[in-house]
Amino acid sequence: MRFQHSPALWRDFPALVPGVLLAHGLTPAVSVDAPVARYGAAAAERLAAAPESQFPEVQAWRRAFATLGLKPTQYRCASESLLRRFRKEGSLPRIHPLIDLCNAVSVAYGIPVGVFDLSRIGGDLEVRYADGDEAYETFSGGLERPDAGEVVFADTERRAHARRWTNRQSGHSAVRDTTTDVLIITEALHDTAPQDVRKLVSSLADELRTVWSVEPTTAVLTQEAPAFTC
């Protein structure tokens, strides 16, 4: 399988910094309480100094969404949505150990982190502008067609695994208790994204080694080297 962003997306968003982790052999029978608490404390410290709307990571995504014709307060990037909920409620819902961990890392860094069940992706996966005929499955099992020009995560079978860039992940490839192999994708656009994404990827890889005793494959992609093969 090959993961990449389309040349058109790199052209329009040259500041993009994607990070990728591939991990095999995961199970839900682990505890992530300690790292979730640690990353949550880091997020709470940042939010005590300023709301998420002032984070440079979030502001960069708001500008990108505005460029795409989306209202930034109507369609929030995944990390902003999580930070907003965390600020209001003081915690995030617990879903699955891997999702809980990735959500905690996301709020700590202010950067979106998406997790995909590798077995549910048909062929290659590309982040690109939608043609409008891709199939997107909601978490309730409904079927949607992304708007033409919308940024989607689309596989070779023309299934959209996320809509509106980082905003809405598909129920089809969401992590579940039977998931063992995952592709984790993080993306940032702010000025210090090259350093921050590398730190996030390294931190998350360390957590996967510690919690699951697995050795993830990682990469930070660039416009010159935009593809990750697994």
Helices and strands as residue ranges (DSSP letters): E 2-5, H 7-12, E 17-23, H 33-49, G 52-54, H 56-67, H 78-89, H 97-109, E 113-117, G 118-120, E 125-129, E 135-137, E 143-144, E 151-155, E 159-163, E 168-169, E 182-188, H 193-212, E 217-220, E 227-229
